[in-house]
Each structure stands twice: as C-alpha cells, then as structure tokens.
Amino acid sequence: MSLNSVAIVTGASQGIGRATASRLARDFSAVVLVARNKDELQKTSESVTAAGAESLIYALDLREPASTETVVTGTLERFGRIDALLNIAGAVPQIDLFEMTDVQWEDGLALKLHGARRLTVRAWDALKASNGSVVLISGSAALDPKPGFAAVASINAAIIALAKAFAEQGIKDGVQVNSVVPGAVMTGRRKSFFEKWAPAHNLTVEEAMKKFPEETGIARFGKAEEIADLMAYMVSPAAKWMTGTSVRMDGGEVKAV
C-alpha cells in the first residue's frame, strides 16, 4: 500500500472494528476511526498511532444521515483522499422473531445497512479517484437463519446483496467491493451476550461458552484479529482482482456448500 493512503473504519471502538483499524495501521498512512464511543475510540487511536499511522476520530452515530457528510468531508479536508472504506459498525439485537418490535428492526437497519449504504455512496467519488476498496461486514446468520436471529440474519443477508450491487457498479468505476461473513468471533459484545444468556439456561458463563462451539460444530471461537487480517488482505494490492465476492470465515460453522 502507498505511504500516502487513507482507510476509514466504522465500528472502530471495539471488537472486530478495533482489531481491523489497528491492523490497517501497518499498511495505511492514516486510519479514520468512526464509532459512537469517544473514549473507546481514543484507545483505538492509541493503537493505530503506536503502529505508525496517523489517526482521526469521529465520535458520532451513523444512524444519523448527516454523520456521513461529516466523516467524508472531514477525511478529505484532512488527508485529501480515501483509499479504503471498511463498514464494520452495526450490532443487531438477538431477539426472537415473534418478540421483536418494529423499533428494534428499524434500529438494526438504520445503522448496519443504511449507515453503510450512505457512507459508501458519499465516499464513492473519492474511492473512484483512488481506485479504492470497500468491505462490508455481514455474519454467518445470513446463511443459516434461526428464529432467535431473524433480524441479524435478514440484515446480514441484505449486506451481502448490497455489496454485490456496489461491486457491479464498481467494475465500471474502478472500485473494488466485497463482503466478509464472520462466524462466532469472541468479542466483548459476545461475552456480554453469554453473561445474560447463561443464567436463563441454568448454565455458568464458562459452560455456555463451551457449549456453543460444541453445538455448532466448530473447534473454537474466532478471534477479532483473524477477521482483521482477512480484511487487510481484501483491501491490499494482492487482492485487487477480488470483487463482488462474499468471503466466509467461520471455523466451519456453516455446513452448506
């Protein structure tokens, strides 16, 4: 990657987003960090600068349409270019299909789907100018929907379709677009889920965390750094011919061909 190259990472305050921002700092001269929690973004920023890249923080809510303009305009004013956009923001509630409210559905759509769509559209001209790359993050529930993960599955499936549509335009415009489909990655958010889920099923947190891999047929949970390494490759020159592709990394969780 050029010494003068800029990546934007959303959801950069924790988990896969933080790991990806820290990893990209080894390849890009600047990494723009976007999420809602300023204090946590500052921690990511310290990791980015320690790796030798410049960082710029935007603590804002991508559910708000105006936030997109703030991020793209500010990035271009500061650095003059955008070479990669990694849309990682967007936690979707794991609530039963028959219990979810319209508000909960809309909230998941607003951040993970519409936030990524708006940001990609707004950054498109800059990405065209740099022959840049876009990655959108989905999730394995998209390929194996269950009632308790209906919103997660539906929104993640939409992310894969959205990436395909952007990629088709990108072939004409010189912008590479792909999606990543991670499986069960152990992040702070997943740990919090088990802390709530385990007591309701008469299990300790440790028992629940052991039970999940066994029942899904995987050897272990994934690591955020493993997904980060994959995404770093996908926006590198070595992967430039890869576009319109959905790359699954789930430890073998999804059994379908």
N, C-alpha and C positions, 0 to 999 in steps of 0.2 A: 504494500500500500504506500502511496505517496506520502512524503513527510508533511505535505500540506493537504490533509484530508480530515473531514469532519463527519462524525456519526451522531445521530440523535437516538437516544434510548428512552423509551417511555416505561413507566413502572420501575424506575431505576432505584427506588428507595429500599427494596428488599428482594429476597429470593432470586429468581432467575434474572430479573432485570438488573439487580445489583451485580450479580456474577458476570453478566454479559457486558455491562459498562466497564467493569474492572478488566475483563479480558480484552475488550476492544482498545483499551488504553495502550496496549502493547503494539497495536497496528496503526492506530489513527493518531494524528497530532492533537486532535481535540475531540472531546466527547461531551455532548449536551445532555444533561440529566433532567428528566421530567417525571414528576410524581406529585402527590398531594402533601406529603410529609416533609417539611423543610429540614427538620433535624436529622431525619434518616438520610435525606439526600446529601446532607453535608458529610455524613460518614462515607457515603459512596464517593463523593468528590475527593475525599482524602485518599481513598484507594486509587482513584484514577490519577491524581497528581503524583502519587508515590510511584506509579508505573511509568511516569514520564510524559503524560499527556496533559494538555490544558483542559479545564472543565468549566462548564457554565450551567448554573442551576435555574430551573423554572419550577417553583412550587405552586402548582395550580391544578385545577380539576378539568380533565379533558372531556368531561361530560358537557361542559360549557362551550358552546361554539366559538366564542371569542378567544378562548385559550389557544386554539390552533394558530390564529394570526399572530399572537404574542410569541409563540415558540419559533415559528418560521421566520418572521420578520426580525426578531432579536438575533437568531442564529446567523442570518445573512448579514445583518449590520455588523456583527462582531467578527465573523470569520469569512464572509463573502462566498460561501459555498456550502453545499450539503452533498455528501458522497454516499451516505448510508442512513436508512431510517429503519429502526427496529421497534415495531409496535408490540410491546410486551404488557402494557397496562391492561388491567381488567379482571378482577375477581368476580365470579358469578356464584350466587348462593346455591348451596346443595340442599334443596328443599323438595319435598315430594311434589310430583306433578299435580296432584289434586289439592294441594295446600297452598301453592304459590299464588300470590296476588298479582294483579296487573302491574302494580307499582314495582314489585320485585323483578318481574320480567323486563319492564321498561328500563329499570336501573342497570341491569346487566347489558342490555342492548346499547344503552347510551354511552357507556364507557368503552367496552371491549370492541364492539362492532362500529358504532358511529364515530367514536373518537378516533379509531384507527383509520376509518374511511376519510374523515375530514382532514386529518393530518397528512395522509398520503396525497390526497388531491391538492392540498395547499402547497406541499413541498415538491410537487411533480415537475414544475418548470426547472427548479434548481437541480433536481435529480437528472432531468434530461440534459442539462448543461454539463453535468459531470459524468454522464453515463453511469449513474449510480445504481444502488441496490436497495431493495425493500424486503424486509422479512416481517410477516405477521405470525403471531403465535396462536395456535389452536390448542387442542388437547385430545387425548385418546377417547374421551367420552363421545366425541363426534362420530367415531367409527363403531361404537358399541353402546348405544343409548339405553339407559335404565330409567325407571320411573323417578327414582330419587335424584337423578342427574339430568332431568329433562331440559332445564334451561341451559345448563352447562353444555349438553350435547347439541342442542339446537343452535346456540350462538357460536359454538366452535365449528360446527358444520358450515355455518354461514361465513365464518372467517376463511375457511378453505376455499369456498366458492368465490368470495370477494378477491382473494389473492389470485385466483385463476383469471378473473376478469381483468384485474390490473395488469397481469402478465401479458395478456393478449394485446392490450394497448402498448405495453412496454416493449414488445417486439418491434413495433413501428417507431417508438420514440427512443429506443436505446436505454430503457430502464429495466433492470432485472428484478423480478418479483417472485418470491417463493413463500411458502408457509412451513412452519415446524409444528409437529404434533407430538408433544412430550407425553409420556405416561406418568406414573406416580413418582413425582420428584419430592424429596423430603425438604420442605421449606418451613419457615416459621408459621405460615398460614396452615400448612398441612398438620403440623404439630398441634396447633390450636384446635383444629377440627377433631383430632383424636382425643384431646383433653375433654371436649364436650361430648363426643360420641361414645367413648368407652364406658363411663358410668351408666349411661342409659341402657347399655347392653351387658351390665354386670361384669365388666372387664376392667382390669387396670390399663393404664395408658400403654405400658410395655406389652401387655398381652394383645391389645388391639393392634399395635404397630407390628407385632409379629404375625398376627392372624391375617392381616390384609395381603401381604405378599404371598402367603401360602394359598389363600383362596383365589387369588388372581393368577397364580401360576408363574410368578416371577421370582427370581433369586433374591432380590433386594430392591429397595427404593433407589431411584436415580438421584444423582447429585446435580445441584444447580450449575455447577462448574462444567459438567458434561454437556448440558444443553448449551451453555455459553460457548464452549469450544466448537460445537456444531455450527452455531450461528455465525461465529467468527469466520469459519471456513466458508460459509454460504455467501458472505459479503466480501470475500477475498478474491484477488485476480484468478486464483486457481479454480474457482467455481463459476467463472463468468458465463459459461455456456449452459449453466443450470438455470432454467426459468420456467415458471408455470408448474413447479413441482411441489408436492406436499411430502415432506420428509418426516417419517415416523421414527421416534427414538423412545422406546417404552419397555425395554427389557424383555420383550416377547409377550407383553400383556394382551395385545390384540391378536387373536389367532387366525383371523380371516386373511385370505390371500389378497 
